[in-house]
Amino acid sequence: MSPLYVTRVPSVYSLHQLDDGIPGKGLVPTPYSPVSEISGQLLPKLSYSPAAGTTSKRVRSFGNLQAHLVPDVDEPSTLFSGSDTDSVGDAQVPFVQDSPSAGDSNLMDSILLAEWEDRAEQGLFRYDVTACPTQLVPGTYGFIAQCNEGRASKKRATEFRVDQVCQPWDAKKFNFQKALQQEILFQYEAGLPDHGNQLKFIPASPANNSPNLVFINVSPIEYGHVLLVPRVMDDLTQLVDQKSMRLALQFCEHSSNPYFRLCYNSLGAYGTINHLHFQGYYLQAPFPVERAPTAPLPAYSGSRRFKDVRVYQLAEYPVRGLVFECGQNLPDMADFVAEVCVRLQEGNIPHNLFMVDCGMRVFLYPNAFAAAKAEVSRCFQLLKFLS
């Protein structure tokens, strides 16, 4: 097996450098205070326009399993700020430079990665994930294997039942209100309408009573592993709804890097904290599922309400799942995926989401509490109902 090395992005730019060229680190005034005391604190913020629509026509970034071409994009010059390449297996993978000169399209990636490395230098992670051996597994699919002992031995223990998707909020158990403010990278909030489709960086902005926050994951599984926590003080349990799904896909869209993915695990499907959060990270290689073929759903002709969203099933792949593909309307995509998730919650069916291609594609995996094969046919019925 040939080793896979994840390229580290140098911590050259910090929040203050991006703002006014003065060297410095991201500032959290009260790093050792809990997040529950966040209201009014001055924190870095990325603001965006919630009305901004997607202009991307790209769907697949990484071709298919047969072609083995990485990546396969419509306009690579608009997606990557540099022409350097880095070898992964037999494929040449464009390397996205971490530079503010790339413009607003790369602003979030630049800030996120620079600040993530700053927290690594502070020793806030429980282990060094970049030292974990990672390899491509030989075979048709090219699965990625990682030996991460710290994730197994040092991760916080699960405090919730594993046989119920919907569980009540329990303030006595761990939630992100108890995390330290030093784990925060920045706020992620809707800004003024005249921002258009651009991000605006504010180096120090008062946090509202319940901001959307981006944290480091102190037990990372990959480089740049972060947590997106919507409305942190609203006691939201680990259940997706339309509002949180729109936020998640908006966050994906603001990353111009196709190697950034956002994930969601319900309780019972590897979710271990009953506080709503999404997990994002970078891996400079395609996941096999991103290149897997898809097939039409049987007896499904499309949604009358969400006409801009196409739904397929995975084909010729060892795991069954649904694939949502967006045309130009990202809010419709979010609402459709959220409605399916709500139906799964009502049916007590654990599930996972995998958001790729800057939010343009979402994979949904119905799961099972026991080691049994997921029943995707129940999802097909839900889609027909929601149509």
C-alpha positions, 0 to 999 in steps of 0.5 A: 500500500502506498502511503498518503501524506496530507499536506500541512498548510503553513500558518503564514496568515493570521486573522490580524494579518488578513485584516491590516497586515500586522502580524498576530494571532487570533484573539479570544479575550477570555480563553479559559472561560466557558462558552456559556459566558460568550455573550458580548465577548469580542470574537473574530467573525465571518459574515455573509449574506443569507440571500446569496445564491449559488453560482456554481454549476460544478457537481463532481470534483473528482470524476468517477471510479472508472476514470481515476482522474482527479479532479474533473471540474468545469473551470479549475481556474476558478476553484484553485488559486495556484497551479502546484500539484501534490501526488496522491497515489497515481493521481495529481491533485491540485494544491489550494494555496492558503493566501488571502490574495485569492480573494473572498472565495478563499477567505474562509479556508485561509482563516480556518486553516491558519487559526486551526494550526495556531490552536495546534501550536498552542497544544489544544489538541489531544494528539497530533493527527498529522502523525497518524499513518494514513494509507490508500487501500489497494482495490477498485474503490481506493478506500482510505485507512487511518490508524488513529489511536488517540481518537479511540483512547482519548476521545470523550466517552459517549454519554447518551443512549445509542438506541434513540435518535431523538433524545431530550436536552440534558444540561448536566452532560457535556455540550459545547456551552461547557467548552472553553472559549480558546477552542473557538476559531470564529463566529459565522453569522449572516451579515448585511444584504449588500455583501452579495456572495462575498464573505466579510471578515471582522477581526473583533465583533461582539457575540450575540446571545447565541452565535453560530460558532466554529470550534476546533475538534480537540479529537480530530480525525483529519487535518483542519477538523472543525465543528460548526455549532449553530446557535450555540446557546439555544440548547439544540439537540442533535437533530437537523432542521431546515434552518440548520441545514441551510447554514451547513450548506452555506458554510460548505459553499463558502469553502472554495476547496473541494477537499473540504467536506462537512458531515453530520452524525445523528445519535445512534449513527456515531453521534456522541454529543447531543448538541447540534453540530456538524463536522468539517475537515480537509483530506487532500484525496477523493473519497471513494463515494464521491466517485461512485456511480449513481442510478435513478431511484425506482418509482421516483420521478422527482419532487414537485416542490424541489424541482432544482434538486435531483435524487439518486441512489448509490450503485455498484458500491458496498454501502447503500445511500441516497445522493442529492444533487443541486442545480442552482438553488442551495436553499431548496437543496437544504430544505429537501435534505432536512425534510428527509432527515426529519422523517427519519427522526420521526421513524427513529432511523439513525442516519449520516450526512456527507456534504461535498463539492462545496455543498452541491452534493449531499450523501445520506446514509440511513443507518441501523442501531445494530450491525444490520444493513440499512434499509434504504427502501424506507427512504424511497417511500419518504421521498415519494411522500415528500414529492 
